[in-house]
Amino acid sequence: MGLFINLFFALLFVLFTYYYVKKSFLLSFLYGLVFFQAFSVIPSLIYIEQGIYINEQGRFSFFTGATILCVLYFILTFVIIAMAFKSFNKKRLPVFQFSYNGRNVELLIVMAMIILPLVLLLINAVLSPLPILDSSVTRFTYWSTSRFPFLNSLFGNTAMFVPFAIGLLFPKFKKFSVFMLFVFFGYNFMIGQKFSPILQGSYSFLLPLVFYYRNNLKTYIKRAIVPLFIVGGILTSIMYTITYNKYEETNPFANIKIYDPNEAMLYRIFGLQGHLFWGATDRYVVESETPKSFNPADLLYGMKVMMEDFAKDRKMVISANEEGGYNFTNAYPGILFKIFPISIGLVFHTFLTIVFLALMGWILKELMTKGAMILSVIAYQLFNWTIYAFVMGYFYKLYFTVFFLFLYAMYVYLRKKKNEEQLQNI
C-alpha cells in the first residue's frame, strides 16, 4: 500500500513539474539544480521506503511517509519561488558594466576569469597525486594532499563559475568556449570528480545560453539537440567507465554483499540520495522523541550535525569530514526538522527561500538579461553556493551571499540618491 501511495505522490510531482515548466521554462531552467535534487531524492525515498539496508546508517528502512513529505516540500519551495519572482519582477535592478578608458573590458576580464583559474588548477593537478592514477587518493582527500591546497579556498572543489563564464563567451567565441569546456571536464575527471562536473558543469554552461537565446529558444534547441545528445552521451560513457573501474577495484559496498559494480552504482543512486531525509522524517517528525534544538545556527554546518546523528560509525565519518571534506548527501531540509517542529520549520524555510534562494536567482536573471557579464559570474557563484546550502545544509556558505547583497544594496541606494540629487538640480 505504501508503494502505491508513494507512486501517486511522485506522479503528482511529475505533473506539477510539467505545469511549472510549461508556465515558465526560463524560471524552471534557472532552478534546474533544485529540480534535479527533487528528481534524485524522491525516487530514492520510494526505493528506501520499500525496505532496504541503509549502509551509512547501519539499519533497515521502512515506510515513514518521507516520500509524501518530500513531494510537498518541493512543491511548496517552487511555489514560493514563483510567487517571489512575481513580486521581484515589479522592481528594476540597476546594473553596471566594467570599462577602462571608456572601453568596455567585460569580455577580456571574463576570459581571464576562465583561463587563469584553469591554468592554476591544472598546474596544481600536474604537481599533485591524482585519484585517477593513485588509488590511495580520493576526491575527498585530493585537496589535502595537493601541492597548492589554498586554491580550494579560492575556486572551490570544482570551480563551477568557470563553465558559466565559458557559456557567457560562447555566442562570440564558440570554438574557444567548447575547447575550454572540455579542459574543465578533463581537469575534474583527473581529480576524481565524476558525476558532479558533468551535471553541474553542463548546466552552468547552458544557463547563460538559455537566457541569451531566450527569444528564439525553440529554434536553437532544435539546432543543438543532436550535438548535445552526442556530447552528453560521450561524457556519460566516460563517467560510467571511470566509475565502473573504480567500483570494481574498491568494492565500496562489499560489507552489504554488493560486489557487482553496476549493482553498486544503482545502490549509490537510489539507496543513498534520500537516506538523510528518510532518517529525519523517522526520527524528528514521526517519532519526534528528540527535543527540538530551536537553534538556527545548526544550519551553518547542518550536514555535520546530521552525520553525527545518523552515521553508523560517527567517529570515522566526522574524522573523514574534517580531514578530507567527506559528506553524506542532501542534509537539507532534514536538518530543519531537528531544529523546529515541522510547521514552524516550513515557515522558516519559506523565509529562507524568499530572502536567499529566490532573491539570488532573480538577481542573477537580471544581471544576465542586462548583459552585466562580470557581475553575472560573481552572482552565479553565489547562487551556486546558495543552492549548495539548500541541498547539503551548509548555510555558512550564505555569508558570502549576505555580504554581496549588502554591498549591492548600498550601490542601489547610493545610485538612487545620486539620481534624485541630479533631478533636484535640474
Steps between C-alpha positions, in 0.01 A plus 500: 500500500787735587650453153177604325468808722859600427458443126184713505684792662796454265260522205348809659843663504565404137172667397586804712841522331343475154265787580781705658731457201219573256412815693858631509783304341757768586412497870501120501841485333641762738414267788591186308738377770221517759275301265784252462518464878128427506521241223793326669363500856136403429579172312762424764241538776255273316774237482607549862144481635462157341745375761876484438814497708637856519875455506581848635255470789550131573128416521208379291244744363120490496204717399489833687319733259830664406419493127171683559670764716779542244257556211305758700825672601617541141159615375495762778852612411430550130170678568680739737767569237239574232308734731821676607603552136159645422559756773867566416424551131304813589833656597790615283852395595769756407807336348838617374774375271876530540691735271852644474573832329150497357542151355287206615734233639240245611597239239871523583442467873261206457756329276762551772253358756498181292864461398676600823311264736527206258875554450560515877279197565668296225848588630391389846362175356820424308708551816268297725402133544179442304206269581488387137859367528544429871242276673609628842369847410128575474302809405459560873873490576631656177511856627665416832779317313530745209797731442301822540200424726422871544356499147203308639412802714523728196317294237313229691507126435387520138518873406144508364519868408740403218250315273248777565754758382575279199128501419498880510777509238356229274288727274814696401777239539348161420814292428689645795204435730457137395873436544508657847190307603671170418810617688275567800342153479841338455640674805210389719532139383870514591423600860236231545186707443280287275127567505490855639715667233294347219166598648583832663760596242261441211222685681733790585611524136146487360336741747633826349432364150136429582455860611708642213291319238174528696310677221569221247551213741300237308701560183835466677387194696414324172845585363686397815305191603707249299846642595388519864391136498827392338716696744283391793526138390879519473538664841257256661690206350828634635342554842352149501830339399698684767241422769474134396876452516521681834219292654645180357831581669369626836169311555355786713194298609665163556392514866137459388594235242476722191796409281378571148597857394168554319301394805722721717429799274124439520521476878702823507238678289181372662607381843692801624363822348201522731615312808550811717154631411356158586692490829393853590135419427518186713686651796394867506148494350338159555664391827577856612671372813806723470440853639522773237810718528325824389848614400519628139881500533480121453440579132851644460654152504180302468661212314743437784214509753304247294801270458557505875137396550473232232843363408560135584861578590480859626865532596628381162253710299562822693876445478473453122286814480754710688806362322377463142156659470309170489122549507174312475244645256197729534507605867244773437209522574546208741713713733211749518277236660760453776495873579125576485167316503399437139248788483746761630777343291307546176420862592870561564581325172261738323695795643836354396373420151375853435798684650776284353401238244242706310673837537842379380337324206313816405814714528690254280219505245502881493878518458503244217216661306657846532844391380697555822741212436746539788227558755318199354801274565523624859125464552501151350769382739295638790181346358682168470611522864145590600362190330780300664384628839140400425614153390786405731404702806818711510344841553830661593537536123236773521745732676634591156148552368408728790816706441423532127137596565614766748751650256254497211227653716742781588576551130128516414435743787789733409409492130138583578608781732733641232224491237261679735758773565556546126125535442478763772779703337324509163 
